[in-house]
Amino acid sequence: MKVTHIIQYPIKGLNGLEHDFLNLSRKGIGLDRRYMIRDAVTGKFISQRENAILSQLQISEYDEYFYSVKYGDSCVRIPKHPNSSFFNHLESKITSQIWNDECETFLLHERAELKDFFSTILQKDCDLVWMQKSEKRDSKVYDVGFADASPLLMVSQSAVDLLNQKLGSNGHVSYKNFRPNIVFDDAKAHIEDTKVGKKFFIGDHAFVGERMCPRCKVPGIDPSTGIENKKINQILAEYRFFTVPKKGIYFGLYLAPLQASIGSTIQVSDTIHF
């Protein structure tokens, strides 16, 4: 089994950026999900669950220091590594909510331009916020940024292929529908299910499988159009519905790097040792 794709999502809910290799940190890989769009009124995060148009904002590498986020003819730049020069600590610190966690987050100095960009597209008052490396989420066993539950998520390509077989003429998915950080091939479909609570290796680096990933409506949203195909979750429910740990559809494995792997690098073509 080998890694075929490594994907980082700089802004929670937007498209991912593929890399040949990325460094591991306690919060996952690279700068994964360190930015988040929040409702400016409630402070809560905004996701594709309630606003599928997020799937149509396209983030890309602008240069060594900035990302570019584009929607139609509109575009803004966002720093990859915001530091104290981007913050006014007396004004920019703000509390944001992701699920049951309240986090200390920061607005950038350019917040008026960014606020207007995202608020116009999403048609609601919202902000783009950044999580510092040192910030913790109290409800999580492992250190995590704005990802839903764990530092990393992996899926097997064979699991995606199996779903497409079952869908037939009812639709088509790619691994992008499931928003993983790691995709691997040459494996039995859903073999990752067997690694819950167990240690395994990607290359020479140790990880632990935390739990299977519960699924909402997002896998049914076409990443290229933002249109939901409800048949996808209906078919998934026929063979991927479990009653434990809680009733729901599960697809993919949440995982975390062990301490010895922090600071190391994973890359496409690394062998996975289950």
Buried (B, 14 or more C-beta within 10 A) or exposed (E): BBBBBBBBBBBBBBBBBEBEBBEBBBBBBBBBBBBBBBBBEEBBBBBBEEBBEBBBBEBEEBEEEBBBBBBEEEEBBBBBEBEEEBBEEEEBBBEBBBEEBBBBBBBBBBBEEBBEBBBEBBEBEBBBBBBBEEBBBEEBEBBBBBBBBBBBBBBBBBBBBBBBEBBEEEBBBEBBBBBBBBBBBEBBBBBBBEBBEEEBBBBEBBBBBBBBBBBBBBBBBBBEEBEBBEBBBEBBEEEBEEEEEEEBBBBBBBBBBBEEBBEBEBEBEBEBEB
